[in-house]
Amino acid sequence: MARRIPRWLARAPIPLYRHGLGRLLGRRLLMLEHRGRRTGLPRYVVLEVADREPGCLFIASGHGQDSQWFRNLRADPRVRVWTGPHQGVPARAAVLTGEETRQRLEIYRRRHRRAAAALGRTLDIPELRDTGPLPADVATRLPLVRLDLDEG
């Protein structure tokens, strides 16, 4: 069973990003603005960047497909991103396939061994702590999202 971070702690970095101080949190975190699927109002969440490529970022839904932000992205993939040099950059979200998720999580495990082990403990996904193959259902338990940044 995944442990929940207290809501006040999870939301604590949001004012930093809103006041232009998100850079203090480094490049491993981002603030994501998404739209509520029922209200259409802007919503904010701070997440870890699992991987990055030129023009895109990858984030994980630690609480699976039930996370509100994840469900909102599925309803409306248009978002804005704050991280490092990117401040309110429009982006488009896309949920990765099972195979793409496994490949990205393998990269994450290699690059961030300690963080992957901690994530595996927190989310009760022991395979993230090991070096063996990831299970076929890992994309269901830990879906990944690609954010394509519109830096134009």
N, CA, C and O atoms as a GROMACS GRO file, in nm:
protein
  608
    1MET      N    1   0.084  -0.119   0.000
    1MET     CA    2   0.000   0.000   0.000
    1MET      C    3   0.088   0.124   0.000
    1MET      O    4   0.178   0.137   0.083
    2ALA      N    5   0.063   0.214  -0.092
    2ALA     CA    6   0.143   0.336  -0.103
    2ALA      C    7   0.116   0.429   0.015
    2ALA      O    8   0.002   0.446   0.058
    3ARG      N    9   0.223   0.488   0.065
    3ARG     CA   10   0.210   0.587   0.172
    3ARG      C   11   0.173   0.722   0.111
    3ARG      O   12   0.221   0.758   0.004
    4ARG      N   13   0.088   0.793   0.178
    4ARG     CA   14   0.047   0.925   0.133
    4ARG      C   15   0.131   1.032   0.201
    4ARG      O   16   0.157   1.026   0.321
    5ILE      N   17   0.174   1.129   0.123
    5ILE     CA   18   0.244   1.245   0.177
    5ILE      C   19   0.135   1.337   0.230
    5ILE      O   20   0.034   1.356   0.162
    6PRO      N   21   0.151   1.394   0.348
    6PRO     CA   22   0.049   1.487   0.398
    6PRO      C   23   0.024   1.599   0.297
    6PRO      O   24   0.118   1.653   0.238
    7ARG      N   25  -0.102   1.633   0.279
    7ARG     CA   26  -0.141   1.733   0.179
    7ARG      C   27  -0.067   1.865   0.199
    7ARG      O   28  -0.022   1.926   0.101
    8TRP      N   29  -0.054   1.911   0.322
    8TRP     CA   30   0.012   2.039   0.348
    8TRP      C   31   0.157   2.035   0.303
    8TRP      O   32   0.210   2.136   0.254
    9LEU      N   33   0.224   1.919   0.319
    9LEU     CA   34   0.363   1.906   0.279
    9LEU      C   35   0.375   1.900   0.126
    9LEU      O   36   0.465   1.961   0.068
   10ALA      N   37   0.285   1.827   0.063
   10ALA     CA   38   0.289   1.815  -0.083
   10ALA      C   39   0.263   1.950  -0.151
   10ALA      O   40   0.317   1.977  -0.258
   11ARG      N   41   0.181   2.033  -0.088
   11ARG     CA   42   0.146   2.161  -0.148
   11ARG      C   43   0.238   2.276  -0.106
   11ARG      O   44   0.230   2.385  -0.161
   12ALA      N   45   0.325   2.252  -0.010
   12ALA     CA   46   0.413   2.357   0.043
   12ALA      C   47   0.500   2.425  -0.064
   12ALA      O   48   0.519   2.547  -0.055
   13PRO      N   49   0.553   2.354  -0.165
   13PRO     CA   50   0.638   2.422  -0.264
   13PRO      C   51   0.562   2.511  -0.363
   13PRO      O   52   0.624   2.594  -0.430
   14ILE      N   53   0.431   2.497  -0.374
   14ILE     CA   54   0.355   2.571  -0.475
   14ILE      C   55   0.374   2.723  -0.463
   14ILE      O   56   0.396   2.788  -0.565
   15PRO      N   57   0.366   2.782  -0.342
   15PRO     CA   58   0.389   2.927  -0.334
   15PRO      C   59   0.529   2.969  -0.381
   15PRO      O   60   0.545   3.078  -0.436
   16LEU      N   61   0.628   2.884  -0.361
   16LEU     CA   62   0.762   2.917  -0.411
   16LEU      C   63   0.761   2.933  -0.563
   16LEU      O   64   0.815   3.030  -0.616
   17TYR      N   65   0.698   2.838  -0.632
   17TYR     CA   66   0.689   2.846  -0.778
   17TYR      C   67   0.609   2.968  -0.821
   17TYR      O   68   0.647   3.038  -0.915
   18ARG      N   69   0.500   2.994  -0.753
   18ARG     CA   70   0.414   3.108  -0.790
   18ARG      C   71   0.484   3.241  -0.772
   18ARG      O   72   0.452   3.338  -0.842
   19HIS      N   73   0.579   3.248  -0.680
   19HIS     CA   74   0.654   3.372  -0.658
   19HIS      C   75   0.788   3.373  -0.732
   19HIS      O   76   0.875   3.456  -0.703
   20GLY      N   77   0.805   3.283  -0.826
   20GLY     CA   78   0.926   3.282  -0.908
   20GLY      C   79   1.048   3.224  -0.839
   20GLY      O   80   1.160   3.244  -0.886
   21LEU      N   81   1.029   3.151  -0.728
   21LEU     CA   82   1.142   3.096  -0.653
   21LEU      C   83   1.155   2.944  -0.669
   21LEU      O   84   1.228   2.880  -0.593
   22GLY      N   85   1.086   2.887  -0.764
   22GLY     CA   86   1.091   2.743  -0.786
   22GLY      C   87   1.229   2.691  -0.820
   22GLY      O   88   1.259   2.574  -0.795
   23ARG      N   89   1.312   2.777  -0.875
   23ARG     CA   90   1.450   2.735  -0.909
   23ARG      C   91   1.527   2.689  -0.786
   23ARG      O   92   1.620   2.610  -0.796
   24LEU      N   93   1.488   2.740  -0.669
   24LEU     CA   94   1.555   2.700  -0.545
   24LEU      C   95   1.537   2.550  -0.517
   24LEU      O   96   1.616   2.492  -0.443
   25LEU      N   97   1.435   2.489  -0.574
   25LEU     CA   98   1.407   2.348  -0.552
   25LEU      C   99   1.481   2.257  -0.650
   25LEU      O  100   1.472   2.135  -0.640
   26GLY      N  101   1.553   2.316  -0.744
   26GLY     CA  102   1.634   2.238  -0.837
   26GLY      C  103   1.557   2.191  -0.959
   26GLY      O  104   1.441   2.227  -0.980
   27ARG      N  105   1.625   2.110  -1.039
   27ARG     CA  106   1.569   2.062  -1.165
   27ARG      C  107   1.495   1.930  -1.150
   27ARG      O  108   1.433   1.883  -1.246
   28ARG      N  109   1.501   1.868  -1.033
   28ARG     CA  110   1.434   1.738  -1.015
   28ARG      C  111   1.285   1.752  -0.982
   28ARG      O  112   1.212   1.653  -0.982
   29LEU      N  113   1.241   1.876  -0.955
   29LEU     CA  114   1.100   1.898  -0.926
   29LEU      C  115   1.041   1.993  -1.029
   29LEU      O  116   1.113   2.072  -1.091
   30LEU      N  117   0.909   1.986  -1.046
   30LEU     CA  118   0.839   2.079  -1.132
   30LEU      C  119   0.702   2.108  -1.073
   30LEU      O  120   0.648   2.027  -0.997
   31MET      N  121   0.648   2.222  -1.108
   31MET     CA  122   0.509   2.250  -1.075
   31MET      C  123   0.430   2.239  -1.205
   31MET      O  124   0.468   2.295  -1.308
   32LEU      N  125   0.321   2.166  -1.198
   32LEU     CA  126   0.236   2.141  -1.313
   32LEU      C  127   0.101   2.209  -1.292
   32LEU      O  128   0.034   2.186  -1.192
   33GLU      N  129   0.063   2.292  -1.387
   33GLU     CA  130  -0.071   2.350  -1.386
   33GLU      C  131  -0.156   2.269  -1.482
   33GLU      O  132  -0.122   2.255  -1.600
   34HIS      N  133  -0.265   2.216  -1.433
   34HIS     CA  134  -0.358   2.140  -1.516
   34HIS      C  135  -0.498   2.193  -1.489
   34HIS      O  136  -0.516   2.276  -1.400
   35ARG      N  137  -0.596   2.147  -1.564
   35ARG     CA  138  -0.734   2.195  -1.549
   35ARG      C  139  -0.820   2.087  -1.486
   35ARG      O  140  -0.811   1.969  -1.521
   36GLY      N  141  -0.904   2.129  -1.392
   36GLY     CA  142  -0.998   2.035  -1.331
   36GLY      C  143  -1.092   1.982  -1.437
   36GLY      O  144  -1.145   2.058  -1.517
   37ARG      N  145  -1.112   1.852  -1.440
   37ARG     CA  146  -1.191   1.792  -1.547
   37ARG      C  147  -1.339   1.827  -1.537
   37ARG      O  148  -1.410   1.819  -1.638
   38ARG      N  149  -1.388   1.864  -1.420
   38ARG     CA  150  -1.528   1.904  -1.405
   38ARG      C  151  -1.544   2.055  -1.406
   38ARG      O  152  -1.636   2.108  -1.469
   39THR      N  153  -1.455   2.125  -1.336
   39THR     CA  154  -1.469   2.270  -1.319
   39THR      C  155  -1.399   2.350  -1.428
   39THR      O  156  -1.440   2.462  -1.460
   40GLY      N  157  -1.294   2.294  -1.485
   40GLY     CA  158  -1.213   2.368  -1.581
   40GLY      C  159  -1.120   2.469  -1.516
   40GLY      O  160  -1.050   2.544  -1.586
   41LEU      N  161  -1.119   2.473  -1.382
   41LEU     CA  162  -1.034   2.568  -1.310
   41LEU      C  163  -0.890   2.518  -1.304
   41LEU      O  164  -0.867   2.397  -1.303
   42PRO      N  165  -0.793   2.610  -1.299
   42PRO     CA  166  -0.653   2.568  -1.289
   42PRO      C  167  -0.626   2.500  -1.155
   42PRO      O  168  -0.674   2.544  -1.051
   43ARG      N  169  -0.549   2.394  -1.160
   43ARG     CA  170  -0.506   2.318  -1.041
   43ARG      C  171  -0.354   2.305  -1.049
   43ARG      O  172  -0.296   2.307  -1.158
   44TYR      N  173  -0.290   2.291  -0.934
   44TYR     CA  174  -0.144   2.286  -0.929
   44TYR      C  175  -0.097   2.167  -0.847
   44TYR      O  176  -0.159   2.131  -0.746
   45VAL      N  177   0.013   2.107  -0.892
   45VAL     CA  178   0.074   1.997  -0.819
   45VAL      C  179   0.225   2.003  -0.843
   45VAL      O  180   0.270   2.038  -0.952
   46VAL      N  181   0.303   1.969  -0.740
   46VAL     CA  182   0.449   1.962  -0.754
   46VAL      C  183   0.487   1.815  -0.762
   46VAL      O  184   0.446   1.735  -0.678
   47LEU      N  185   0.566   1.781  -0.864
   47LEU     CA  186   0.603   1.642  -0.892
   47LEU      C  187   0.752   1.631  -0.919
   47LEU      O  188   0.819   1.730  -0.948
   48GLU      N  189   0.803   1.509  -0.908
   48GLU     CA  190   0.943   1.483  -0.940
   48GLU      C  191   0.956   1.458  -1.090
   48GLU      O  192   0.872   1.391  -1.151
   49VAL      N  193   1.062   1.510  -1.148
   49VAL     CA  194   1.095   1.482  -1.288
   49VAL      C  195   1.171   1.350  -1.290
   49VAL      O  196   1.282   1.340  -1.236
   50ALA      N  197   1.112   1.249  -1.353
   50ALA     CA  198   1.175   1.117  -1.358
   50ALA      C  199   1.284   1.111  -1.464
   50ALA      O  200   1.383   1.039  -1.449
   51ASP      N  201   1.267   1.187  -1.571
   51ASP     CA  202   1.366   1.188  -1.679
   51ASP      C  203   1.339   1.310  -1.765
   51ASP      O  204   1.232   1.371  -1.757
   52ARG      N  205   1.438   1.346  -1.846
   52ARG     CA  206   1.420   1.460  -1.935
   52ARG      C  207   1.496   1.435  -2.064
   52ARG      O  208   1.598   1.366  -2.067
   53GLU      N  209   1.445   1.492  -2.169
   53GLU     CA  210   1.508   1.495  -2.300
   53GLU      C  211   1.490   1.637  -2.351
   53GLU      O  212   1.408   1.712  -2.298
   54PRO      N  213   1.564   1.676  -2.453
   54PRO     CA  214   1.543   1.812  -2.506
   54PRO      C  215   1.396   1.832  -2.545
   54PRO      O  216   1.341   1.758  -2.627
   55GLY      N  217   1.334   1.932  -2.485
   55GLY     CA  218   1.196   1.964  -2.519
   55GLY      C  219   1.089   1.882  -2.450
   55GLY      O  220   0.971   1.904  -2.474
   56CYS      N  221   1.128   1.788  -2.365
   56CYS     CA  222   1.025   1.713  -2.294
   56CYS      C  223   1.074   1.662  -2.158
   56CYS      O  224   1.193   1.640  -2.136
   57LEU      N  225   0.977   1.645  -2.069
   57LEU     CA  226   1.000   1.596  -1.934
   57LEU      C  227   0.912   1.475  -1.910
   57LEU      O  228   0.806   1.461  -1.972
   58PHE      N  229   0.955   1.387  -1.820
   58PHE     CA  230   0.878   1.268  -1.786
   58PHE      C  231   0.848   1.271  -1.637
   58PHE      O  232   0.937   1.294  -1.555
   59ILE      N  233   0.722   1.248  -1.602
   59ILE     CA  234   0.679   1.247  -1.462
   59ILE      C  235   0.601   1.119  -1.434
   59ILE      O  236   0.542   1.060  -1.525
   60ALA      N  237   0.602   1.077  -1.308
   60ALA     CA  238   0.534   0.955  -1.267
   60ALA      C  239   0.416   0.988  -1.177
   60ALA      O  240   0.420   1.084  -1.099
   61SER      N  241   0.312   0.908  -1.189
   61SER     CA  242   0.197   0.919  -1.100
   61SER      C  243   0.213   0.816  -0.989
   61SER      O  244   0.176   0.700  -1.005
   62GLY      N  245   0.270   0.858  -0.877
   62GLY     CA  246   0.300   0.768  -0.767
   62GLY      C  247   0.180   0.698  -0.708
   62GLY      O  248   0.195   0.593  -0.646
   63HIS      N  249   0.063   0.752  -0.726
   63HIS     CA  250  -0.057   0.688  -0.675
   63HIS      C  251  -0.141   0.631  -0.788
   63HIS      O  252  -0.263   0.622  -0.780
   64GLY      N  253  -0.072   0.592  -0.895
   64GLY     CA  254  -0.138   0.523  -1.005
   64GLY      C  255  -0.232   0.611  -1.085
   64GLY      O  256  -0.217   0.733  -1.089
   65GLN      N  257  -0.326   0.547  -1.147
   65GLN     CA  258  -0.419   0.616  -1.235
   65GLN      C  259  -0.531   0.686  -1.160
   65GLN      O  260  -0.618   0.748  -1.221
   66ASP      N  261  -0.531   0.675  -1.027
   66ASP     CA  262  -0.635   0.739  -0.946
   66ASP      C  263  -0.599   0.880  -0.903
   66ASP      O  264  -0.684   0.952  -0.850
   67SER      N  265  -0.474   0.922  -0.923
   67SER     CA  266  -0.434   1.058  -0.885
   67SER      C  267  -0.522   1.159  -0.960
   67SER      O  268  -0.547   1.144  -1.080
   68GLN      N  269  -0.567   1.261  -0.888
   68GLN     CA  270  -0.654   1.360  -0.950
   68GLN      C  271  -0.584   1.430  -1.066
   68GLN      O  272  -0.645   1.451  -1.171
   69TRP      N  273  -0.456   1.468  -1.048
   69TRP     CA  274  -0.386   1.537  -1.156
   69TRP      C  275  -0.374   1.448  -1.279
   69TRP      O  276  -0.384   1.496  -1.392
   70PHE      N  277  -0.354   1.317  -1.258
   70PHE     CA  278  -0.341   1.223  -1.370
   70PHE      C  279  -0.474   1.212  -1.445
   70PHE      O  280  -0.477   1.214  -1.568
   71ARG      N  281  -0.582   1.202  -1.371
   71ARG     CA  282  -0.714   1.194  -1.433
   71ARG      C  283  -0.746   1.323  -1.508
   71ARG      O  284  -0.808   1.319  -1.615
   72ASN      N  285  -0.705   1.438  -1.452
   72ASN     CA  286  -0.727   1.565  -1.521
   72ASN      C  287  -0.649   1.574  -1.651
   72ASN      O  288  -0.698   1.628  -1.750
   73LEU      N  289  -0.525   1.522  -1.652
   73LEU     CA  290  -0.444   1.524  -1.775
   73LEU      C  291  -0.507   1.440  -1.884
   73LEU      O  292  -0.502   1.474  -2.002
   74ARG      N  293  -0.566   1.330  -1.844
   74ARG     CA  294  -0.633   1.246  -1.943
   74ARG      C  295  -0.751   1.318  -2.006
   74ARG      O  296  -0.779   1.302  -2.125
   75ALA      N  297  -0.821   1.399  -1.926
   75ALA     CA  298  -0.936   1.472  -1.976
   75ALA      C  299  -0.894   1.591  -2.062
   75ALA      O  300  -0.959   1.623  -2.162
   76ASP      N  301  -0.785   1.656  -2.024
   76ASP     CA  302  -0.736   1.773  -2.098
   76ASP      C  303  -0.583   1.775  -2.089
   76ASP      O  304  -0.528   1.814  -1.986
   77PRO      N  305  -0.514   1.733  -2.194
   77PRO     CA  306  -0.367   1.722  -2.189
   77PRO      C  307  -0.292   1.854  -2.199
   77PRO      O  308  -0.169   1.854  -2.194
   78ARG      N  309  -0.362   1.967  -2.213
   78ARG     CA  310  -0.295   2.097  -2.220
   78ARG      C  311  -0.259   2.142  -2.078
   78ARG      O  312  -0.347   2.156  -1.993
   79VAL      N  313  -0.130   2.166  -2.055
   79VAL     CA  314  -0.081   2.203  -1.921
   79VAL      C  315   0.020   2.316  -1.933
   79VAL      O  316   0.057   2.357  -2.043
   80ARG      N  317   0.065   2.366  -1.817
   80ARG     CA  318   0.178   2.457  -1.810
   80ARG      C  319   0.275   2.402  -1.708
   80ARG      O  320   0.236   2.336  -1.612
   81VAL      N  321   0.406   2.431  -1.729
   81VAL     CA  322   0.512   2.372  -1.647
   81VAL      C  323   0.607   2.480  -1.596
   81VAL      O  324   0.644   2.572  -1.668
   82TRP      N  325   0.644   2.466  -1.467
   82TRP     CA  326   0.747   2.548  -1.404
   82TRP      C  327   0.856   2.454  -1.354
   82TRP      O  328   0.829   2.369  -1.269
   83THR      N  329   0.976   2.469  -1.404
   83THR     CA  330   1.092   2.394  -1.353
   83THR      C  331   1.219   2.458  -1.406
   83THR      O  332   1.227   2.496  -1.523
   84GLY      N  333   1.317   2.471  -1.320
   84GLY     CA  334   1.444   2.529  -1.363
   84GLY      C  335   1.423   2.654  -1.446
   84GLY      O  336   1.364   2.751  -1.398
   85PRO      N  337   1.472   2.653  -1.571
   85PRO     CA  338   1.460   2.772  -1.656
   85PRO      C  339   1.320   2.792  -1.715
   85PRO      O  340   1.291   2.898  -1.769
   86HIS      N  341   1.236   2.692  -1.706
   86HIS     CA  342   1.102   2.698  -1.765
   86HIS      C  343   1.002   2.755  -1.665
   86HIS      O  344   0.983   2.699  -1.557
   87GLN      N  345   0.940   2.866  -1.700
   87GLN     CA  346   0.845   2.933  -1.610
   87GLN      C  347   0.711   2.949  -1.682
   87GLN      O  348   0.697   3.036  -1.768
   88GLY      N  349   0.614   2.866  -1.648
   88GLY     CA  350   0.482   2.875  -1.709
   88GLY      C  351   0.480   2.839  -1.855
   88GLY      O  352   0.403   2.896  -1.932
   89VAL      N  353   0.564   2.745  -1.895
   89VAL     CA  354   0.574   2.704  -2.035
   89VAL      C  355   0.457   2.613  -2.070
   89VAL      O  356   0.434   2.514  -2.001
   90PRO      N  357   0.382   2.644  -2.177
   90PRO     CA  358   0.276   2.553  -2.220
   90PRO      C  359   0.335   2.419  -2.263
   90PRO      O  360   0.445   2.413  -2.318
   91ALA      N  361   0.261   2.312  -2.236
   91ALA     CA  362   0.307   2.178  -2.273
   91ALA      C  363   0.185   2.092  -2.302
   91ALA      O  364   0.072   2.128  -2.270
   92ARG      N  365   0.211   1.978  -2.361
   92ARG     CA  366   0.106   1.880  -2.389
   92ARG      C  367   0.148   1.749  -2.323
   92ARG      O  368   0.260   1.704  -2.340
   93ALA      N  369   0.055   1.690  -2.249
   93ALA     CA  370   0.082   1.566  -2.176
   93ALA      C  371   0.035   1.445  -2.255
   93ALA      O  372  -0.068   1.448  -2.322
   94ALA      N  373   0.114   1.337  -2.247
   94ALA     CA  374   0.078   1.210  -2.310
   94ALA      C  375   0.118   1.096  -2.216
   94ALA      O  376   0.232   1.091  -2.170
   95VAL      N  377   0.025   1.006  -2.189
   95VAL     CA  378   0.053   0.890  -2.104
   95VAL      C  379   0.132   0.790  -2.187
   95VAL      O  380   0.093   0.757  -2.299
   96LEU      N  381   0.243   0.740  -2.132
   96LEU     CA  382   0.327   0.644  -2.204
   96LEU      C  383   0.264   0.506  -2.205
   96LEU      O  384   0.186   0.471  -2.116
   97THR      N  385   0.299   0.428  -2.306
   97THR     CA  386   0.255   0.288  -2.313
   97THR      C  387   0.331   0.206  -2.209
   97THR      O  388   0.426   0.254  -2.147
   98GLY      N  389   0.289   0.083  -2.191
   98GLY     CA  390   0.355  -0.006  -2.095
   98GLY      C  391   0.502  -0.026  -2.122
   98GLY      O  392   0.583  -0.020  -2.030
   99GLU      N  393   0.538  -0.049  -2.248
   99GLU     CA  394   0.678  -0.072  -2.283
   99GLU      C  395   0.760   0.055  -2.266
   99GLU      O  396   0.872   0.050  -2.216
  100GLU      N  397   0.706   0.169  -2.307
  100GLU     CA  398   0.776   0.296  -2.290
  100GLU      C  399   0.799   0.324  -2.140
  100GLU      O  400   0.905   0.372  -2.101
  101THR      N  401   0.700   0.293  -2.059
  101THR     CA  402   0.712   0.313  -1.914
  101THR      C  403   0.823   0.227  -1.857
  101THR      O  404   0.905   0.275  -1.779
  102ARG      N  405   0.827   0.100  -1.895
  102ARG     CA  406   0.933   0.010  -1.845
  102ARG      C  407   1.071   0.062  -1.884
  102ARG      O  408   1.162   0.062  -1.801
  103GLN      N  409   1.087   0.107  -2.008
  103GLN     CA  410   1.217   0.159  -2.053
  103GLN      C  411   1.257   0.282  -1.973
  103GLN      O  412   1.372   0.292  -1.930
  104ARG      N  413   1.166   0.376  -1.953
  104ARG     CA  414   1.196   0.498  -1.878
  104ARG      C  415   1.228   0.467  -1.732
  104ARG      O  416   1.317   0.529  -1.674
  105LEU      N  417   1.155   0.374  -1.672
  105LEU     CA  418   1.182   0.338  -1.533
  105LEU      C  419   1.317   0.267  -1.518
  105LEU      O  420   1.382   0.280  -1.414
  106GLU      N  421   1.358   0.193  -1.620
  106GLU     CA  422   1.492   0.132  -1.618
  106GLU      C  423   1.599   0.242  -1.616
  106GLU      O  424   1.696   0.234  -1.540
  107ILE      N  425   1.580   0.343  -1.700
  107ILE     CA  426   1.674   0.456  -1.703
  107ILE      C  427   1.675   0.526  -1.567
  107ILE      O  428   1.781   0.558  -1.515
  108TYR      N  429   1.557   0.549  -1.512
  108TYR     CA  430   1.545   0.616  -1.381
  108TYR      C  431   1.618   0.535  -1.273
  108TYR      O  432   1.689   0.592  -1.191
  109ARG      N  433   1.600   0.404  -1.274
  109ARG     CA  434   1.665   0.316  -1.176
  109ARG      C  435   1.816   0.325  -1.186
  109ARG      O  436   1.885   0.328  -1.084
  110ARG      N  437   1.869   0.328  -1.308
  110ARG     CA  438   2.014   0.337  -1.327
  110ARG      C  439   2.069   0.473  -1.283
  110ARG      O  440   2.172   0.479  -1.215
  111ARG      N  441   2.002   0.580  -1.321
  111ARG     CA  442   2.051   0.715  -1.293
  111ARG      C  443   2.032   0.758  -1.147
  111ARG      O  444   2.114   0.833  -1.093
  112HIS      N  445   1.927   0.710  -1.086
  112HIS     CA  446   1.891   0.757  -0.951
  112HIS      C  447   1.863   0.636  -0.861
  112HIS      O  448   1.750   0.616  -0.816
  113ARG      N  449   1.966   0.558  -0.836
  113ARG     CA  450   1.951   0.433  -0.761
  113ARG      C  451   1.883   0.453  -0.626
  113ARG      O  452   1.789   0.382  -0.592
  114ARG      N  453   1.931   0.550  -0.548
  114ARG     CA  454   1.873   0.572  -0.414
  114ARG      C  455   1.730   0.622  -0.421
  114ARG      O  456   1.644   0.576  -0.346
  115ALA      N  457   1.705   0.716  -0.512
  115ALA     CA  458   1.568   0.769  -0.526
  115ALA      C  459   1.472   0.659  -0.572
  115ALA      O  460   1.359   0.653  -0.524
  116ALA      N  461   1.517   0.573  -0.663
  116ALA     CA  462   1.432   0.462  -0.710
  116ALA      C  463   1.403   0.364  -0.596
  116ALA      O  464   1.291   0.315  -0.584
  117ALA      N  465   1.503   0.337  -0.514
  117ALA     CA  466   1.482   0.247  -0.400
  117ALA      C  467   1.382   0.307  -0.302
  117ALA      O  468   1.294   0.238  -0.251
  118ALA      N  469   1.396   0.437  -0.274
  118ALA     CA  470   1.303   0.505  -0.182
  118ALA      C  471   1.162   0.505  -0.241
  118ALA      O  472   1.065   0.482  -0.169
  119LEU      N  473   1.151   0.532  -0.370
  119LEU     CA  474   1.021   0.531  -0.436
  119LEU      C  475   0.959   0.391  -0.430
  119LEU      O  476   0.839   0.376  -0.407
  120GLY      N  477   1.042   0.290  -0.453
  120GLY     CA  478   0.994   0.152  -0.445
  120GLY      C  479   0.941   0.116  -0.308
  120GLY      O  480   0.839   0.048  -0.295
  121ARG      N  481   1.011   0.163  -0.203
  121ARG     CA  482   0.963   0.138  -0.066
  121ARG      C  483   0.833   0.212  -0.039
  121ARG      O  484   0.739   0.155   0.015
  122THR      N  485   0.830   0.339  -0.077
  122THR     CA  486   0.713   0.422  -0.050
  122THR      C  487   0.589   0.371  -0.123
  122THR      O  488   0.480   0.368  -0.065
  123LEU      N  489   0.605   0.331  -0.248
  123LEU     CA  490   0.491   0.290  -0.330
  123LEU      C  491   0.466   0.139  -0.329
  123LEU      O  492   0.377   0.090  -0.398
  124ASP      N  493   0.546   0.067  -0.251
  124ASP     CA  494   0.535  -0.078  -0.243
  124ASP      C  495   0.552  -0.143  -0.381
  124ASP      O  496   0.473  -0.229  -0.422
  125ILE      N  497   0.658  -0.100  -0.451
  125ILE     CA  498   0.698  -0.160  -0.578
  125ILE      C  499   0.841  -0.208  -0.560
  125ILE      O  500   0.935  -0.138  -0.598
  126PRO      N  501   0.858  -0.328  -0.501
  126PRO     CA  502   0.993  -0.374  -0.466
  126PRO      C  503   1.087  -0.386  -0.586
  126PRO      O  504   1.209  -0.380  -0.568
  127GLU      N  505   1.034  -0.403  -0.705
  127GLU     CA  506   1.119  -0.418  -0.823
  127GLU      C  507   1.200  -0.291  -0.852
  127GLU      O  508   1.304  -0.299  -0.918
  128LEU      N  509   1.156  -0.178  -0.804
  128LEU     CA  510   1.232  -0.054  -0.824
  128LEU      C  511   1.360  -0.053  -0.740
  128LEU      O  512   1.454   0.019  -0.770
  129ARG      N  513   1.361  -0.135  -0.633
  129ARG     CA  514   1.479  -0.141  -0.547
  129ARG      C  515   1.582  -0.240  -0.598
  129ARG      O  516   1.698  -0.235  -0.558
  130ASP      N  517   1.541  -0.330  -0.686
  130ASP     CA  518   1.628  -0.435  -0.737
  130ASP      C  519   1.687  -0.396  -0.872
  130ASP      O  520   1.659  -0.289  -0.925
  131THR      N  521   1.768  -0.485  -0.927
  131THR     CA  522   1.823  -0.462  -1.060
  131THR      C  523   1.761  -0.557  -1.161
  131THR      O  524   1.795  -0.552  -1.279
  132GLY      N  525   1.671  -0.643  -1.117
  132GLY     CA  526   1.606  -0.738  -1.206
  132GLY      C  527   1.505  -0.670  -1.297
  132GLY      O  528   1.484  -0.548  -1.289
  133PRO      N  529   1.443  -0.748  -1.385
  133PRO     CA  530   1.347  -0.690  -1.480
  133PRO      C  531   1.223  -0.635  -1.408
  133PRO      O  532   1.181  -0.688  -1.305
  134LEU      N  533   1.168  -0.532  -1.463
  134LEU     CA  534   1.046  -0.475  -1.408
  134LEU      C  535   0.926  -0.559  -1.453
  134LEU      O  536   0.927  -0.613  -1.563
  135PRO      N  537   0.824  -0.571  -1.370
  135PRO     CA  538   0.708  -0.654  -1.404
  135PRO      C  539   0.624  -0.592  -1.516
  135PRO      O  540   0.631  -0.472  -1.541
  136ALA      N  541   0.547  -0.676  -1.580
  136ALA     CA  542   0.464  -0.630  -1.692
  136ALA      C  543   0.360  -0.527  -1.649
  136ALA      O  544   0.321  -0.442  -1.729
  137ASP      N  545   0.316  -0.534  -1.524
  137ASP     CA  546   0.210  -0.443  -1.478
  137ASP      C  547   0.264  -0.314  -1.417
  137ASP      O  548   0.187  -0.238  -1.357
  138VAL      N  549   0.392  -0.287  -1.430
  138VAL     CA  550   0.450  -0.168  -1.368
  138VAL      C  551   0.387  -0.039  -1.422
  138VAL      O  552   0.376   0.059  -1.348
  139ALA      N  553   0.346  -0.038  -1.547
  139ALA     CA  554   0.284   0.082  -1.605
  139ALA      C  555   0.147   0.108  -1.545
  139ALA      O  556   0.102   0.223  -1.542
  140THR      N  557   0.080   0.005  -1.498
  140THR     CA  558  -0.048   0.023  -1.432
  140THR      C  559  -0.028   0.076  -1.291
  140THR      O  560  -0.103   0.162  -1.245
  141ARG      N  561   0.075   0.026  -1.222
  141ARG     CA  562   0.101   0.066  -1.084
  141ARG      C  563   0.172   0.201  -1.076
  141ARG      O  564   0.152   0.275  -0.979
  142LEU      N  565   0.255   0.234  -1.175
  142LEU     CA  566   0.330   0.359  -1.175
  142LEU      C  567   0.331   0.418  -1.317
  142LEU      O  568   0.433   0.412  -1.386
  143PRO      N  569   0.218   0.474  -1.361
  143PRO     CA  570   0.213   0.528  -1.497
  143PRO      C  571   0.305   0.649  -1.513
  143PRO      O  572   0.322   0.729  -1.421
  144LEU      N  573   0.362   0.660  -1.631
  144LEU     CA  574   0.448   0.774  -1.664
  144LEU      C  575   0.381   0.862  -1.768
  144LEU      O  576   0.306   0.815  -1.853
  145VAL      N  577   0.409   0.990  -1.758
  145VAL     CA  578   0.354   1.089  -1.849
  145VAL      C  579   0.469   1.167  -1.911
  145VAL      O  580   0.562   1.206  -1.841
  146ARG      N  581   0.462   1.188  -2.042
  146ARG     CA  582   0.560   1.272  -2.113
  146ARG      C  583   0.497   1.409  -2.131
  146ARG      O  584   0.383   1.421  -2.176
  147LEU      N  585   0.571   1.512  -2.096
  147LEU     CA  586   0.529   1.650  -2.114
  147LEU      C  587   0.611   1.709  -2.228
  147LEU      O  588   0.730   1.732  -2.212
  148ASP      N  589   0.548   1.735  -2.341
  148ASP     CA  590   0.615   1.796  -2.455
  148ASP      C  591   0.602   1.947  -2.442
  148ASP      O  592   0.493   2.003  -2.454
  149LEU      N  593   0.718   2.013  -2.416
  149LEU     CA  594   0.718   2.157  -2.392
  149LEU      C  595   0.708   2.236  -2.520
  149LEU      O  596   0.772   2.203  -2.620
  150ASP      N  597   0.628   2.340  -2.517
  150ASP     CA  598   0.614   2.432  -2.630
  150ASP      C  599   0.701   2.554  -2.602
  150ASP      O  600   0.653   2.656  -2.553
  151GLU      N  601   0.829   2.540  -2.633
  151GLU     CA  602   0.924   2.647  -2.602
  151GLU      C  603   0.935   2.750  -2.712
  151GLU      O  604   1.013   2.845  -2.704
  152GLY      N  605   0.853   2.730  -2.819
  152GLY     CA  606   0.856   2.814  -2.937
  152GLY      C  607   0.850   2.958  -2.912
  152GLY      O  608   0.852   3.038  -3.006
   0.00000   0.00000   0.00000
